[in-house]
Amino acid sequence: MRAFLRAFIQGWKEYLEGDPSAGNELIKKNNPKADDDFFKFEGDQIIKFNLGKGDAAQGEDYGMLSLPKIKTEISMMEDLGLLPAGKVTLEKAATVEYLPETVDKLKK
């Protein structure tokens, strides 16, 4: 699992920081609705909202998972009525057990 996640994380890094055209062409073959405008918008949003790399100011990087951040997001979704209160817990939703980084670094 760690090897898979390491490759997955590397793939996102290369996609966002390199030339994504080969990956985009593969996606287009399976999703005819995806076009260059879609990929441009998607990439811009991922970068704008730090969805791939995370927020460097908070020490985040590719593949990191902040358990406190996820707990806050669960709470926000409950407040918005997107999740029933108490139905999803942090323990059920996320683990850092299989990530290639050390658990101590990820819990910060």
DSSP file (Angstrom, degrees, kcal/mol; ACC not computed):
  #  RESIDUE AA STRUCTURE BP1 BP2  ACC     N-H-->O    O-->H-N    N-H-->O    O-->H-N    TCO  KAPPA ALPHA  PHI   PSI    X-CA   Y-CA   Z-CA
    1    1 A M     >        0   0    0      0, 0.0     4,-2.8     0, 0.0     5,-0.2   0.000 360.0 360.0 360.0 -41.5    0.0    0.0    0.0
    2    2 A R  H  >  +     0   0    0      1,-0.2     4,-2.5     2,-0.2     5,-0.2   0.902 360.0  50.2 -61.5 -39.7    2.8    2.4    0.8
    3    3 A A  H  > S+     0   0    0      2,-0.2     4,-2.2     1,-0.2    -1,-0.2   0.913 111.2  48.9 -65.2 -41.9    4.4    1.8   -2.6
    4    4 A F  H  > S+     0   0    0      2,-0.2     4,-2.7     1,-0.2    -2,-0.2   0.942 113.4  46.2 -61.5 -47.8    1.1    2.4   -4.3
    5    5 A L  H  X S+     0   0    0     -4,-2.8     4,-2.8     2,-0.2     5,-0.2   0.876 109.7  54.3 -64.8 -37.4    0.6    5.7   -2.4
    6    6 A R  H  X S+     0   0    0     -4,-2.5     4,-2.2    -5,-0.2    -1,-0.2   0.928 112.4  43.9 -60.7 -44.3    4.1    6.8   -3.1
    7    7 A A  H  X S+     0   0    0     -4,-2.2     4,-2.4     2,-0.2    -2,-0.2   0.893 113.1  51.7 -67.1 -39.9    3.5    6.3   -6.8
    8    8 A F  H  X S+     0   0    0     -4,-2.7     4,-2.1     2,-0.2    -2,-0.2   0.928 111.7  46.3 -61.2 -46.8    0.1    8.0   -6.6
    9    9 A I  H  X S+     0   0    0     -4,-2.8     4,-2.3     1,-0.2    -2,-0.2   0.909 112.1  50.7 -63.6 -43.6    1.6   11.0   -4.8
   10   10 A Q  H  X S+     0   0    0     -4,-2.2     4,-2.7    -5,-0.2     5,-0.2   0.892 107.9  54.4 -61.7 -39.5    4.5   11.2   -7.3
   11   11 A G  H  X S+     0   0    0     -4,-2.4     4,-2.4     2,-0.2    -2,-0.2   0.912 108.7  47.4 -60.8 -44.2    2.0   11.0  -10.2
   12   12 A W  H  X S+     0   0    0     -4,-2.1     4,-2.7     2,-0.2     5,-0.3   0.916 111.7  51.2 -62.9 -42.5    0.1   14.0   -8.8
   13   13 A K  H  X S+     0   0    0     -4,-2.3     4,-2.4     1,-0.2     5,-0.3   0.939 113.3  44.0 -60.6 -47.3    3.3   16.0   -8.3
   14   14 A E  H  X S+     0   0    0     -4,-2.7     4,-1.8     1,-0.2    -1,-0.2   0.877 113.9  51.5 -66.1 -36.9    4.4   15.3  -11.9
   15   15 A Y  H  < S+     0   0    0     -4,-2.4    -2,-0.2    -5,-0.2    -1,-0.2   0.926 117.5  37.3 -64.8 -44.9    0.9   16.1  -13.2
   16   16 A L  H  < S+     0   0    0     -4,-2.7    -2,-0.2     1,-0.2    -1,-0.2   0.803 128.6  31.7 -80.7 -29.7    0.7   19.4  -11.4
   17   17 A E  H  < S+     0   0    0     -4,-2.4    -3,-0.2    -5,-0.3    -2,-0.2   0.594 122.1  39.7-104.7 -13.1    4.3   20.6  -11.8
   18   18 A G  S  < S-     0   0    0     -4,-1.8    -3,-0.1    -5,-0.3    -4,-0.0  -0.040 108.9 -50.3-112.4-146.4    5.2   19.0  -15.1
   19   19 A D        -     0   0    0      1,-0.1     3,-0.5    -2,-0.1     4,-0.3  -0.859  44.5-175.5 -98.6 107.6    3.5   18.4  -18.4
   20   20 A P     >  +     0   0    0      0, 0.0     4,-2.6     0, 0.0     5,-0.2   0.418  54.8 103.9 -83.5   3.3    0.1   16.9  -17.9
   21   21 A S  H  > S+     0   0    0      1,-0.2     4,-2.2     2,-0.2     5,-0.2   0.854  77.4  51.1 -60.1 -39.4   -0.8   16.4  -21.6
   22   22 A A  H  > S+     0   0    0     -3,-0.5     4,-1.6     1,-0.2    -1,-0.2   0.928 113.9  44.9 -64.5 -43.5   -0.1   12.6  -21.7
   23   23 A G  H  > S+     0   0    0     -4,-0.3     4,-2.1     1,-0.2    -2,-0.2   0.896 111.6  53.1 -64.8 -40.4   -2.3   12.0  -18.7
   24   24 A N  H  X S+     0   0    0     -4,-2.6     4,-2.6     1,-0.2    -2,-0.2   0.891 106.0  53.6 -62.7 -39.6   -5.0   14.3  -20.1
   25   25 A E  H  X S+     0   0    0     -4,-2.2     4,-1.5    -5,-0.2    -1,-0.2   0.892 108.2  50.1 -63.8 -39.2   -5.0   12.4  -23.4
   26   26 A L  H  X S+     0   0    0     -4,-1.6     4,-0.9     1,-0.2    -1,-0.2   0.910 111.4  48.5 -64.2 -41.6   -5.6    9.1  -21.5
   27   27 A I  H >X S+     0   0    0     -4,-2.1     4,-1.6     1,-0.2     3,-0.8   0.913 106.7  56.6 -64.6 -42.1   -8.5   10.7  -19.6
   28   28 A K  H 3< S+     0   0    0     -4,-2.6    -1,-0.2     1,-0.2    -2,-0.2   0.850  99.8  59.8 -58.2 -35.8  -10.0   12.1  -22.8
   29   29 A K  H 3< S+     0   0    0     -4,-1.5    -1,-0.2     1,-0.2    -2,-0.2   0.839 115.5  33.9 -62.5 -32.5  -10.2    8.6  -24.3
   30   30 A N  H << S+     0   0    0     -4,-0.9    -1,-0.2    -3,-0.8    -2,-0.2   0.576 126.0  40.3 -99.0 -12.6  -12.4    7.4  -21.4
   31   31 A N    ><  -     0   0    0     -4,-1.6     3,-1.9    -5,-0.1    -1,-0.2  -0.775  59.3-175.2-139.7  91.7  -14.3   10.6  -20.9
   32   32 A P  T 3  S+     0   0    0      0, 0.0    -1,-0.1     0, 0.0    -4,-0.1   0.668  83.0  66.6 -63.9 -14.9  -15.3   12.5  -24.0
   33   33 A K  T 3  S+     0   0    0      2,-0.0     2,-0.5     5,-0.0     5,-0.1   0.708  81.5  92.1 -76.9 -19.5  -16.7   15.4  -22.0
   34   34 A A    <   +     0   0    0     -3,-1.9     2,-0.2    -7,-0.2    -3,-0.1  -0.634  55.3 162.8 -78.3 126.2  -13.2   16.2  -20.8
   35   35 A D     >  -     0   0    0     -2,-0.5     4,-2.2     1,-0.0     3,-0.2  -0.783  54.9 -87.1-133.4 179.4  -11.5   18.8  -23.0
   36   36 A D  H  > S+     0   0    0     -2,-0.2     4,-2.2     1,-0.2     5,-0.2   0.857 126.0  53.7 -60.7 -36.2   -8.6   21.1  -22.8
   37   37 A D  H  > S+     0   0    0      2,-0.2     4,-2.5     1,-0.2    -1,-0.2   0.902 108.0  51.3 -63.7 -40.0  -10.7   23.9  -21.2
   38   38 A F  H  > S+     0   0    0     -3,-0.2     4,-3.0     1,-0.2    -2,-0.2   0.943 111.2  46.7 -60.2 -48.8  -11.8   21.4  -18.5
   39   39 A F  H  X S+     0   0    0     -4,-2.2     4,-2.7     2,-0.2     5,-0.2   0.870 111.7  51.2 -65.1 -36.6   -8.2   20.4  -17.7
   40   40 A K  H  X S+     0   0    0     -4,-2.2     4,-2.4    -5,-0.2    -1,-0.2   0.950 113.7  43.9 -63.3 -49.2   -7.1   24.0  -17.6
   41   41 A F  H  X S+     0   0    0     -4,-2.5     4,-2.3     2,-0.2    -2,-0.2   0.939 114.9  49.3 -60.8 -47.8   -9.9   24.9  -15.2
   42   42 A E  H  X S+     0   0    0     -4,-3.0     4,-2.4     1,-0.2    -2,-0.2   0.931 112.5  47.0 -58.9 -48.3   -9.3   21.8  -13.0
   43   43 A G  H  X S+     0   0    0     -4,-2.7     4,-2.1     1,-0.2    -1,-0.2   0.903 111.2  51.5 -61.9 -42.2   -5.6   22.4  -12.8
   44   44 A D  H  X S+     0   0    0     -4,-2.4     4,-2.9    -5,-0.2    -1,-0.2   0.900 111.7  47.3 -61.5 -40.8   -6.0   26.1  -11.9
   45   45 A Q  H  X S+     0   0    0     -4,-2.3     4,-2.4     2,-0.2     6,-0.3   0.897 109.2  53.0 -68.9 -40.5   -8.5   25.2   -9.1
   46   46 A I  H  <>S+     0   0    0     -4,-2.4     5,-2.4    -5,-0.2     6,-0.7   0.912 116.2  40.2 -60.6 -42.0   -6.3   22.4   -7.7
   47   47 A I  H ><5S+     0   0    0     -4,-2.1     3,-1.4     3,-0.2    -2,-0.2   0.932 113.5  53.5 -71.9 -46.6   -3.4   24.9   -7.5
   48   48 A K  H 3<5S+     0   0    0     -4,-2.9    -2,-0.2     1,-0.3    -3,-0.2   0.884 117.3  36.6 -56.3 -42.3   -5.5   27.9   -6.3
   49   49 A F  T 3<5S-     0   0    0     -4,-2.4    -1,-0.3    -5,-0.2    -2,-0.2   0.217 108.1-119.5-100.7  15.3   -7.0   25.9   -3.4
   50   50 A N  T < 5 +     0   0    0     -3,-1.4     4,-0.3     1,-0.1    -3,-0.2   0.848  62.5 147.0  55.0  38.9   -3.8   23.9   -2.5
   51   51 A L  S   <S+     0   0    0     -5,-2.4    -4,-0.1    -6,-0.3    -1,-0.1   0.735  70.4  33.0 -81.0 -21.9   -5.6   20.6   -3.2
   52   52 A G  S    S+     0   0    0     -6,-0.7    11,-0.5     2,-0.1    -1,-0.1   0.888 133.7  20.7 -95.6 -53.4   -2.6   18.7   -4.5
   53   53 A K  S    S-     0   0    0     -7,-0.2    11,-0.2     1,-0.2    -2,-0.1   0.722  97.2-139.6 -91.6 -24.3    0.4   20.1   -2.7
   54   54 A G        -     0   0    0     -4,-0.3     2,-0.8     6,-0.1    -1,-0.2  -0.393  42.9 -42.9  89.0-175.3   -1.3   21.5    0.4
   55   55 A D    > > -     0   0    0      1,-0.2     5,-2.1    -2,-0.1     3,-1.8  -0.822  43.6-162.5 -98.0 107.1   -0.5   24.8    2.1
   56   56 A A  G > 5S+     0   0    0     -2,-0.8     3,-1.9     1,-0.3    -1,-0.2   0.822  89.6  65.2 -58.5 -32.0    3.3   25.2    2.4
   57   57 A A  G 3 5S+     0   0    0      1,-0.3    -1,-0.3     2,-0.1    -2,-0.0   0.757 105.2  45.3 -63.2 -23.2    2.7   27.9    5.1
   58   58 A Q  G < 5S-     0   0    0     -3,-1.8    -1,-0.3     2,-0.1    -2,-0.2   0.233 124.2-104.1-102.9  12.4    1.2   25.2    7.3
   59   59 A G  T < 5S+     0   0    0     -3,-1.9    -3,-0.2     1,-0.2     2,-0.1   0.644  72.9 146.8  77.8  14.6    4.0   22.7    6.5
   60   60 A E      < +     0   0    0     -5,-2.1     2,-0.3     4,-0.0    -1,-0.2  -0.479  16.9 164.6 -84.4 156.3    1.9   20.7    4.1
   61   61 A D    >   -     0   0    0     -2,-0.1     3,-1.9    -9,-0.1    -6,-0.1  -0.917  48.5 -48.3-154.8 175.9    3.2   18.9    1.0
   62   62 A Y  T 3  S+     0   0    0     -2,-0.3    -9,-0.2     1,-0.3     3,-0.1  -0.249 123.1  12.7 -52.4 135.3    2.1   16.3   -1.5
   63   63 A G  T 3  S+     0   0    0    -11,-0.5    -1,-0.3     1,-0.3    38,-0.2   0.415  91.8 132.5  80.5  -2.0    0.8   13.2    0.2
   64   64 A M    <   -     0   0    0     -3,-1.9     2,-0.4   -11,-0.2    -1,-0.3  -0.568  38.7-160.7 -84.1 149.9    0.5   14.7    3.7
   65   65 A L        -     0   0    0     -2,-0.2     2,-0.8    -3,-0.1    34,-0.0  -0.977   5.5-155.1-133.4 117.6   -2.7   14.2    5.6
   66   66 A S     >  -     0   0    0     -2,-0.4     4,-2.2     1,-0.2     5,-0.2  -0.824   2.6-166.1 -96.4 108.5   -3.6   16.4    8.5
   67   67 A L  H  > S+     0   0    0     -2,-0.8     4,-2.4    39,-0.6     5,-0.2   0.896  89.8  52.4 -62.2 -40.7   -6.0   14.5   10.8
   68   68 A P  H  > S+     0   0    0      0, 0.0     4,-2.0     0, 0.0    -1,-0.2   0.895 109.0  51.2 -61.6 -36.3   -7.0   17.7   12.7
   69   69 A K  H  > S+     0   0    0      2,-0.2     4,-2.2     1,-0.2    -2,-0.2   0.908 109.9  48.9 -65.5 -42.0   -7.8   19.3    9.4
   70   70 A I  H  X S+     0   0    0     -4,-2.2     4,-2.5     2,-0.2    -1,-0.2   0.899 108.8  53.4 -64.3 -40.4  -10.0   16.3    8.4
   71   71 A K  H  X S+     0   0    0     -4,-2.4     4,-2.0     1,-0.2    -1,-0.2   0.904 109.7  48.6 -61.4 -40.7  -11.8   16.5   11.7
   72   72 A T  H  X S+     0   0    0     -4,-2.0     4,-2.4     2,-0.2    -1,-0.2   0.899 110.0  51.7 -64.3 -40.8  -12.5   20.1   11.1
   73   73 A E  H  X S+     0   0    0     -4,-2.2     4,-2.4     2,-0.2    -2,-0.2   0.886 107.9  51.6 -65.2 -38.9  -13.8   19.4    7.6
   74   74 A I  H  X S+     0   0    0     -4,-2.5     4,-2.1     2,-0.2    -1,-0.2   0.935 111.0  48.8 -60.5 -45.7  -16.1   16.7    9.0
   75   75 A S  H  X S+     0   0    0     -4,-2.0     4,-2.5     1,-0.2    -2,-0.2   0.899 110.4  50.7 -61.1 -42.0  -17.5   19.2   11.6
   76   76 A M  H  X S+     0   0    0     -4,-2.4     4,-1.8     1,-0.2    -1,-0.2   0.908 109.5  50.2 -63.4 -41.6  -18.0   21.8    8.8
   77   77 A M  H  <>S+     0   0    0     -4,-2.4     5,-2.6     2,-0.2     6,-1.2   0.857 110.2  50.8 -66.5 -34.1  -19.9   19.3    6.7
   78   78 A E  H ><5S+     0   0    0     -4,-2.1     3,-1.4     4,-0.2    -2,-0.2   0.938 109.0  50.8 -64.5 -46.4  -22.1   18.4    9.7
   79   79 A D  H 3<5S+     0   0    0     -4,-2.5    -2,-0.2     1,-0.3    -1,-0.2   0.831 110.7  49.4 -60.4 -32.9  -22.8   22.1   10.3
   80   80 A L  T 3<5S-     0   0    0     -4,-1.8    -1,-0.3    -5,-0.2    -2,-0.2   0.496 116.4-115.1 -84.2  -4.4  -23.8   22.5    6.6
   81   81 A G  T < 5S+     0   0    0     -3,-1.4    -3,-0.2    -4,-0.3    -2,-0.1   0.639  85.0 118.9  79.8  14.1  -26.1   19.5    6.8
   82   82 A L  S   <S+     0   0    0     -5,-2.6    -4,-0.2    -6,-0.2    -5,-0.1   0.714  78.6  31.9 -84.1 -21.7  -24.0   17.5    4.4
   83   83 A L  S    S-     0   0    0     -6,-1.2    -2,-0.3    -9,-0.1     2,-0.2  -0.995  90.9-111.5-131.5 139.9  -23.3   14.8    6.9
   84   84 A P    >>  -     0   0    0      0, 0.0     3,-1.9     0, 0.0     4,-0.6  -0.507  51.0 -93.5 -66.3 138.0  -25.5   13.6    9.8
   85   85 A A  T 34 S+     0   0    0      1,-0.3   -10,-0.1    -2,-0.2     0, 0.0  -0.279 106.1   2.4 -56.3 129.2  -24.0   14.7   13.1
   86   86 A G  T 34 S+     0   0    0      2,-0.3    -1,-0.3     1,-0.1     3,-0.1   0.339  99.8 107.7  79.0  -6.4  -21.8   11.9   14.6
   87   87 A K  T <4 S+     0   0    0     -3,-1.9     2,-0.5     1,-0.2    -2,-0.1   0.894  79.3  42.9 -71.5 -40.2  -22.3    9.6   11.7
   88   88 A V  S  < S-     0   0    0     -4,-0.6     2,-0.3   -14,-0.1    -2,-0.3  -0.934  73.7-173.1-110.9 123.3  -18.7   10.0   10.3
   89   89 A T     >  -     0   0    0     -2,-0.5     4,-1.9     1,-0.1     3,-0.4  -0.756  37.0-114.5-109.7 160.5  -15.9   10.0   12.8
   90   90 A L  H  > S+     0   0    0     -2,-0.3     4,-2.3     1,-0.2    -1,-0.1   0.896 117.6  56.0 -57.3 -40.7  -12.2   10.8   12.1
   91   91 A E  H  4 S+     0   0    0      1,-0.2    -1,-0.2     2,-0.2    -3,-0.0   0.831 112.3  41.7 -64.3 -32.2  -11.4    7.2   13.0
   92   92 A K  H  4 S+     0   0    0     -3,-0.4    -1,-0.2     1,-0.1    -2,-0.2   0.755 118.6  46.1 -82.5 -25.9  -13.8    5.9   10.4
   93   93 A A  H  < S+     0   0    0     -4,-1.9     2,-0.3     1,-0.2    -2,-0.2   0.764 114.5  17.0 -92.9 -27.7  -12.8    8.5    7.7
   94   94 A A     <  +     0   0    0     -4,-2.3     2,-0.3    -5,-0.2    -1,-0.2  -0.990  45.5 178.4-152.2 152.3   -9.0    8.6    7.7
   95   95 A T        -     0   0    0     -2,-0.3     3,-0.2    -3,-0.1    -4,-0.0  -0.983  19.0-159.3-148.0 149.3   -5.8    7.0    8.7
   96   96 A V    >   +     0   0    0     -2,-0.3     3,-1.1     1,-0.1     5,-0.1   0.294  66.9 107.9-104.5   6.2   -2.1    7.8    8.1
   97   97 A E  T 3  S+     0   0    0      1,-0.3    -1,-0.1     3,-0.0     6,-0.1   0.808  83.3  36.6 -55.9 -35.7   -1.1    4.3    8.7
   98   98 A Y  T 3  S+     0   0    0     -3,-0.2    -1,-0.3   -97,-0.1   -93,-0.2   0.460  87.5 113.9-102.7  -1.5   -0.2    3.6    5.0
   99   99 A L  S <  S-     0   0    0     -3,-1.1   -97,-0.1     1,-0.1     4,-0.1  -0.386  71.4-125.4 -71.4 150.0    1.2    6.9    3.9
  100  100 A P  S    S+     0   0    0      0, 0.0     2,-0.1     0, 0.0    -1,-0.1   0.575  87.5  80.8 -74.6  -6.8    4.9    6.9    3.0
  101  101 A E  S    S-     0   0    0    -38,-0.2     2,-0.2     1,-0.1    -2,-0.0  -0.444  96.7 -86.4 -88.9 169.0    5.7    9.7    5.5
  102  102 A T     >  -     0   0    0     -2,-0.1     4,-1.7     1,-0.1     3,-0.2  -0.521  31.2-127.8 -75.9 146.0    6.2    9.2    9.2
  103  103 A V  H  > S+     0   0    0      1,-0.2     4,-1.8     2,-0.2    -1,-0.1   0.884 106.9  57.8 -61.4 -40.5    3.0    9.2   11.3
  104  104 A D  H  > S+     0   0    0      1,-0.2     4,-0.6     2,-0.2    -1,-0.2   0.909 107.1  47.5 -58.7 -42.9    4.4   11.9   13.7
  105  105 A K  H >4 S+     0   0    0      1,-0.2     3,-0.7    -3,-0.2    -1,-0.2   0.879 112.2  50.7 -65.6 -37.9    5.0   14.4   10.9
  106  106 A L  H 3< S+     0   0    0     -4,-1.7   -39,-0.6     1,-0.2    -1,-0.2   0.765 102.1  59.5 -74.4 -25.8    1.5   13.7    9.5
  107  107 A K  H 3<        0   0    0     -4,-1.8    -1,-0.2     1,-0.2    -2,-0.2   0.645 360.0 360.0 -78.3 -13.6   -0.3   14.2   12.8
  108  108 A K    <<        0   0    0     -3,-0.7    -1,-0.2    -4,-0.6    -2,-0.1   0.488 360.0 360.0 -69.6 360.0    0.9   17.8   13.2
